[in-house]
Amino acid sequence: MASILEQIGVKVGQELKALQSTLPNSSDSFLETDFNSEGLLVGTTTWSSSAKSSKVGSKVLTYTNGNLTSVVEKDGSDVTTLTKTLTYDTDGNLESITKDYA
């Protein structure tokens, strides 16, 4: 059985994907989502429009044993601006989140 955090990650990914498909073509922004073979959200890319001519930013999510362990956020130039590292105790409970601004 999947961990509760893995289940949450899958559900959030499904909701983001569903939301993206209902959004009208907007010039404000356009969100692309990437999922791995397990259905976990592993990345997002935000563009200034659906034409994808100008990248606003991106996020890469990393999982270990079903737990989200890292989120790396980059600006539109692909420069890392924030890395969040999540750690868990031996029971799988979230223990800490460390933020590193670059």
MITI-792415 format. One record per residue (C-alpha): residue in one letter; residue number from 1; x, y, z. Coordinates in nm, 4 decimals. Example, Ala and Ser with C-alpha at 12.3 -4.5 7.8 and 13.67 -1.06 7.14 Angstrom:
BEGIN
<rec residuo="A" num="1" east="1.2300" north="-0.4500" up="0.7800"/>
<rec residuo="S" num="2" east="1.3670" north="-0.1060" up="0.7140"/>
% end
This chain:
BEGIN
<rec residuo="M" num="1" east="0.0000" north="0.0000" up="0.0000"/>
<rec residuo="A" num="2" east="0.1232" north="0.3484" up="-0.0867"/>
<rec residuo="S" num="3" east="0.2250" north="0.5847" up="0.1936"/>
<rec residuo="I" num="4" east="-0.0145" north="0.8657" up="0.2788"/>
<rec residuo="L" num="5" east="0.2277" north="1.1211" up="0.1327"/>
<rec residuo="E" num="6" east="0.2498" north="0.9247" up="-0.1910"/>
<rec residuo="Q" num="7" east="-0.1295" north="0.9114" up="-0.2049"/>
<rec residuo="I" num="8" east="-0.1456" north="1.2879" up="-0.1484"/>
<rec residuo="G" num="9" east="0.1163" north="1.3487" up="-0.4188"/>
<rec residuo="V" num="10" east="-0.0786" north="1.1385" up="-0.6681"/>
<rec residuo="K" num="11" east="-0.4061" north="1.3155" up="-0.5825"/>
<rec residuo="V" num="12" east="-0.2507" north="1.6637" up="-0.6069"/>
<rec residuo="G" num="13" east="-0.1043" north="1.5709" up="-0.9445"/>
<rec residuo="Q" num="14" east="-0.4404" north="1.4457" up="-1.0676"/>
<rec residuo="E" num="15" east="-0.6133" north="1.7621" up="-0.9504"/>
<rec residuo="L" num="16" east="-0.3521" north="1.9864" up="-1.1166"/>
<rec residuo="K" num="17" east="-0.3858" north="1.7951" up="-1.4410"/>
<rec residuo="A" num="18" east="-0.7654" north="1.8217" up="-1.4286"/>
<rec residuo="L" num="19" east="-0.7493" north="2.1914" up="-1.3448"/>
<rec residuo="Q" num="20" east="-0.5089" north="2.2604" up="-1.6291"/>
<rec residuo="S" num="21" east="-0.7484" north="2.1026" up="-1.8791"/>
<rec residuo="T" num="22" east="-1.0351" north="2.3306" up="-1.7676"/>
<rec residuo="L" num="23" east="-0.8465" north="2.6590" up="-1.7822"/>
<rec residuo="P" num="24" east="-0.9230" north="2.8835" up="-2.0777"/>
<rec residuo="N" num="25" east="-0.6385" north="2.9943" up="-2.3011"/>
<rec residuo="S" num="26" east="-0.5106" north="3.2833" up="-2.0967"/>
<rec residuo="S" num="27" east="-0.2329" north="3.5277" up="-2.1668"/>
<rec residuo="D" num="28" east="-0.1551" north="3.5404" up="-1.7924"/>
<rec residuo="S" num="29" east="0.0201" north="3.2040" up="-1.7682"/>
<rec residuo="F" num="30" east="0.0215" north="2.8422" up="-1.8794"/>
<rec residuo="L" num="31" east="0.1161" north="2.5518" up="-1.6542"/>
<rec residuo="E" num="32" east="0.2648" north="2.2268" up="-1.7842"/>
<rec residuo="T" num="33" east="0.2814" north="1.9289" up="-1.5503"/>
<rec residuo="D" num="34" east="0.4999" north="1.6174" up="-1.5663"/>
<rec residuo="F" num="35" east="0.4205" north="1.2871" up="-1.3971"/>
<rec residuo="N" num="36" east="0.6292" north="0.9742" up="-1.3510"/>
<rec residuo="S" num="37" east="0.5113" north="0.6196" up="-1.4277"/>
<rec residuo="E" num="38" east="0.3655" north="0.5912" up="-1.0772"/>
<rec residuo="G" num="39" east="0.1452" north="0.8963" up="-1.1320"/>
<rec residuo="L" num="40" east="0.3448" north="1.1236" up="-0.9020"/>
<rec residuo="L" num="41" east="0.3874" north="1.4876" up="-0.9969"/>
<rec residuo="V" num="42" east="0.7601" north="1.5272" up="-1.0748"/>
<rec residuo="G" num="43" east="0.7707" north="1.8687" up="-1.2374"/>
<rec residuo="T" num="44" east="0.5918" north="2.1812" up="-1.3464"/>
<rec residuo="T" num="45" east="0.6817" north="2.4492" up="-1.5958"/>
<rec residuo="T" num="46" east="0.5053" north="2.7840" up="-1.6029"/>
<rec residuo="W" num="47" east="0.4988" north="2.9821" up="-1.9261"/>
<rec residuo="S" num="48" east="0.3778" north="3.3359" up="-1.9870"/>
<rec residuo="S" num="49" east="0.1163" north="3.2010" up="-2.2312"/>
<rec residuo="S" num="50" east="-0.0021" north="2.8819" up="-2.3977"/>
<rec residuo="A" num="51" east="0.2296" north="2.9662" up="-2.6897"/>
<rec residuo="K" num="52" east="0.5190" north="2.8822" up="-2.4521"/>
<rec residuo="S" num="53" east="0.7378" north="3.1577" up="-2.5899"/>
<rec residuo="S" num="54" east="0.8571" north="3.2860" up="-2.2526"/>
<rec residuo="K" num="55" east="0.9332" north="3.0599" up="-1.9583"/>
<rec residuo="V" num="56" east="0.8391" north="3.2041" up="-1.6186"/>
<rec residuo="G" num="57" east="0.9739" north="2.9274" up="-1.3967"/>
<rec residuo="S" num="58" east="0.9836" north="2.5581" up="-1.3169"/>
<rec residuo="K" num="59" east="0.9842" north="2.3098" up="-1.0299"/>
<rec residuo="V" num="60" east="1.1347" north="1.9615" up="-1.0098"/>
<rec residuo="L" num="61" east="1.0049" north="1.7273" up="-0.7391"/>
<rec residuo="T" num="62" east="1.2028" north="1.4244" up="-0.6197"/>
<rec residuo="Y" num="63" east="1.0678" north="1.1298" up="-0.4218"/>
<rec residuo="T" num="64" east="1.2395" north="0.8587" up="-0.2188"/>
<rec residuo="N" num="65" east="1.0354" north="0.5527" up="-0.1245"/>
<rec residuo="G" num="66" east="0.7178" north="0.7449" up="-0.2077"/>
<rec residuo="N" num="67" east="0.8079" north="1.0448" up="0.0103"/>
<rec residuo="L" num="68" east="0.8653" north="1.3878" up="-0.1398"/>
<rec residuo="T" num="69" east="1.2290" north="1.4641" up="-0.0532"/>
<rec residuo="S" num="70" east="1.3231" north="1.7619" up="-0.2688"/>
<rec residuo="V" num="71" east="1.1666" north="2.0528" up="-0.4557"/>
<rec residuo="V" num="72" east="1.3963" north="2.2617" up="-0.6750"/>
<rec residuo="E" num="73" east="1.2496" north="2.5864" up="-0.8073"/>
<rec residuo="K" num="74" east="1.4074" north="2.7714" up="-1.0976"/>
<rec residuo="D" num="75" east="1.3346" north="3.1016" up="-1.2620"/>
<rec residuo="G" num="76" east="1.2670" north="3.1463" up="-1.6329"/>
<rec residuo="S" num="77" east="1.6401" north="3.1406" up="-1.7102"/>
<rec residuo="D" num="78" east="1.6764" north="2.7969" up="-1.5447"/>
<rec residuo="V" num="79" east="1.8783" north="2.9403" up="-1.2584"/>
<rec residuo="T" num="80" east="1.8082" north="2.7605" up="-0.9313"/>
<rec residuo="T" num="81" east="1.6510" north="3.0040" up="-0.6890"/>
<rec residuo="L" num="82" east="1.5247" north="2.7773" up="-0.4109"/>
<rec residuo="T" num="83" east="1.5899" north="2.4203" up="-0.3057"/>
<rec residuo="K" num="84" east="1.3666" north="2.2662" up="-0.0394"/>
<rec residuo="T" num="85" east="1.4833" north="1.9423" up="0.1218"/>
<rec residuo="L" num="86" east="1.2324" north="1.7381" up="0.3205"/>
<rec residuo="T" num="87" east="1.3398" north="1.4783" up="0.5757"/>
<rec residuo="Y" num="88" east="1.1340" north="1.2123" up="0.7507"/>
<rec residuo="D" num="89" east="1.1646" north="1.0159" up="1.0731"/>
<rec residuo="T" num="90" east="1.1808" north="0.6349" up="1.0783"/>
<rec residuo="D" num="91" east="0.7995" north="0.6161" up="1.0857"/>
<rec residuo="G" num="92" east="0.7714" north="0.8186" up="0.7653"/>
<rec residuo="N" num="93" east="0.6491" north="1.1361" up="0.9342"/>
<rec residuo="L" num="94" east="0.7744" north="1.4688" up="0.8017"/>
<rec residuo="E" num="95" east="1.0530" north="1.5808" up="1.0318"/>
<rec residuo="S" num="96" east="1.1945" north="1.8949" up="0.8743"/>
<rec residuo="I" num="97" east="1.2041" north="2.1167" up="0.5675"/>
<rec residuo="T" num="98" east="1.5289" north="2.2939" up="0.4871"/>
<rec residuo="K" num="99" east="1.5315" north="2.5846" up="0.2422"/>
<rec residuo="D" num="100" east="1.8418" north="2.6896" up="0.0518"/>
<rec residuo="Y" num="101" east="1.8175" north="3.0099" up="-0.1505"/>
<rec residuo="A" num="102" east="2.0691" north="3.0394" up="-0.4326"/>
% end
